[in-house]
Amino acid sequence: MGDVAIDKDGETMRRVIDMRSDTVTKPTDTMRTAMANAEVDDDVLGNDPTALRLETEMARIMGKEAALFVPSGTMGNLISVLVHCDVRGSEVILGDNSHIHIYENGGISTLGGVHPRTVKNNEDGTMDLDLIEAAIRDPRGALVYPITRLICLENSHGNTGGRCLSVEYIDRVGELAKKHGLKLHIDGARIFNAATALAVPVDRLVQAADSVSVCLSKGLGAPVGTVIVGSTNFITKAKILRKTLGGGMRQVGVLCAAALVAVKENVKKLEDDHKHAKLLAVGLNKIQGLHVDISAVETNIVYVNICKDSSTNAAKLCKTLDEHGILVMPDDDYKVRIVIHHQITVNDVEYTLSCIQKAVTGALSEHVE
Ligand SMILES: *Cc1c(COP(=O)(O)O)cnc(C)c1O
């Protein structure tokens, strides 16, 4: 089983197995050492060496000219959309189930005056190309229409369970954008998960994109931060907007040092995360009363459906698991979301499966272990 700790009374206690998200990872000892030893300076003045090192490295890995460290994925997407849509009343085409549209406070509208035009997200995270094209405004209608300037994709796609957009699909959206004089932004909060699952080099995967926002504090396990990448011109404008939004940070190298360790050490662990997610999915699907669409588990996210005639529901199951040191989140009344990251072991997965099995059959409270 997973690591054990000794509590005050000398009892052995299992550590908490936290699978609410891949944002819950704790910085590793190597990260903390790197943070303590980071060489820093004022990054608003542009000379924090560790921040510059991270940005150079991320631009190289992503195959773009330049990069910028920002505090969060939300700010990374906001800055990117606003740089591409620098005229108020611009319109962006994005998925109706996308993170930018649902979970970012509508910032592109409230702060940027950008109008969202949603297109239906399919179950695999794509939007149909003909629907995207149909949503592009005819510039001849500029007297009444907003002006389309940007298309946003999300890869992997969070709300559809971490499913991946293929390089062929992204290239085709890129061609469509070019044909209509639009920019393409990828919300790549989990782009390394997608690249790993697809076995495509990450720079190739985002080749068609004008900008990408990459979270360092999801599966990569850094404590804080996102990097946006794009052309030198894009990053120059992004840097000004970051300051406007209050995201200029001073000795930020302490954070970038951890992020550098994350990129160096944890990208290669994503493959194991995906294996563990699959293992969990297959195991859960064998439990009477639960259903997992295994083919939809492409990366590190598992959605478990609880049969409506079961004796439990999502809230009850999460509560029972919580009492046994396992944290997961309900997604709706009969659906639970479980997210794997590098601090979840095979043993954790096996323990979780046995607890869920017992919880669903109502046997968990009688015998815990
Ligand atoms: C987490 C996430 C973000 C934003 O991340 P924050 O750092 O929490 O602001 C953006 N897009 C997707 C798909 C995400 O999963």
The ligand as a Gaussian input file, in Angstrom:
#p B3LYP/6-31G(d) Opt

LIG

0 1
 C       -6.346000      24.420000     -15.031000
 C       -6.698000      24.845000     -16.367000
 C       -6.579000      26.174000     -16.775000
 C       -6.234000      27.335000     -15.857000
 O       -5.509000      27.072000     -14.804000
 P       -5.327000      27.946000     -13.482000
 O       -3.871000      27.888000     -13.294000
 O       -6.095000      27.217000     -12.457000
 O       -5.812000      29.321000     -13.705000
 C       -6.883000      26.480000     -18.080000
 N       -7.290000      25.532000     -18.935000
 C       -7.428000      24.248000     -18.586000
 C       -7.886000      23.262000     -19.586000
 C       -7.146000      23.858000     -17.294000
 O       -7.283000      22.580000     -16.954000

